[in-house]
Amino acid sequence: MSMHVPRIFTGLVDDAAVFPPGSADLPDAIAAHRGHRAAWYASLVGPFLLPASEIRAARQLVRPGDELEIGLIGDTGVNALPAAVEALPTDRLRLRQVEVAVAKRGEDPQPGLRALLTALAGWPKISGYAEVPLTWGLLAALDALAEARASGVDVAAKFRTGGLAAELFPTPVELAAVICACRDRALPFKLTAGLHHAIRDVDPETGFTHHGFLNVLSATIISADGAEVAEVAELLATTDAARLIEPARMHAGADRPLWVGFGSCSIADPLADLVRLGLIDGGFA
């Protein structure tokens, strides 16, 4: 069997099966994640994303010695994050990262950001992702994250690229500006929501235009090489698969520059797209 996940795609897709629009039941999602971790494409898959509100239920579903690697999503708020971390059964769940929205749209992200950074100071082995709205206060928040990271705190940014309303989908120019702003600050970032397929497309049910994760990868690659916002936005906006496949192939053996990856309620869809585009060999020898 000839199957290979190139390094550029390692850990690209975190397992967000319990989140919309998939909204899988927790028992089914955990069972499916075990399957992903044992599959030939396991290196594509990041941690299982567990809402803080589901910790009690998860305790009943994971086995001693399971050491299920998770990313804890602070859906109960940044101030409740320390209690959520304390409640985790460490003999069955291995906490890799915490992720939390530090503000709602229109709110100052600084108070929530300070609360997250204070908590992370006590968790030296845990990565933190501060979800920052793409609105007022964004650049100041990125400055604060970059400063904290430079001082030794393992923290990065997180941005929402979709959702249940049109305004939650940033335009290509808006997303390009954020990617370049992170590049200028040497600040890693991850994305969430809306990245269902490799190539930019329109959802026939909602009419929303979704960013493609291969668009993001190629745009991030050229951004790391010094491209300006307009050029990065052009790649984010294209639906020409050939323009996006070539950068991924050229950098197949390299790490992704700054972009940590994204959460997806489906592992099968991103995998199928990468196989279809010839970027992952999912065939039989």
Stockholm file with secondary structure:
# STOCKHOLM 1.0

chainA/1-285         MSMHVPRIFTGLVDDAAVFPPGSADLPDAIAAHRGHRAAWYASLVGPFLLPASEIRAARQLVRPGDELEIGLIGDTGVNALPAAVEALPTDRLRLRQVEVAVAKRGEDPQPGLRALLTALAGWPKISGYAEVPLTWGLLAALDALAEARASGVDVAAKFRTGGLAAELFPTPVELAAVICACRDRALPFKLTAGLHHAIRDVDPETGFTHHGFLNVLSATIISADGAEVAEVAELLATTDAARLIEPARMHAGADRPLWVGFGSCSIADPLADLVRLGLIDGGFA
#=GR chainA/1-285 SS CCCBCCGGGTTCEEECTTSTTTCCCHHHHHHHHHHHHHSTTGGGEEEEEEEGGGHHHHHTTSCTTCCEEEEEECTTCGGGHHHHHHHSCTTTEEEEEEEEECCCTTSCSHHHHHHHHHHHHTCTTCEEEEECCSSTTHHHHHHHHHHHHHTTCCEEEEEECCCSSGGGSCCHHHHHHHHHHHHHTTCCEEEESSCCSSSCEECTTTCCEECCHHHHHHHHHHHHTTCCHHHHHHHHHCCCHHHHHHHHHHTTTSCCSSEEEEEESCSHHHHHHHHHTTSSBCSCC
#=GC SS_cons         CCCBCCGGGTTCEEECTTSTTTCCCHHHHHHHHHHHHHSTTGGGEEEEEEEGGGHHHHHTTSCTTCCEEEEEECTTCGGGHHHHHHHSCTTTEEEEEEEEECCCTTSCSHHHHHHHHHHHHTCTTCEEEEECCSSTTHHHHHHHHHHHHHTTCCEEEEEECCCSSGGGSCCHHHHHHHHHHHHHTTCCEEEESSCCSSSCEECTTTCCEECCHHHHHHHHHHHHTTCCHHHHHHHHHCCCHHHHHHHHHHTTTSCCSSEEEEEESCSHHHHHHHHHTTSSBCSCC
//
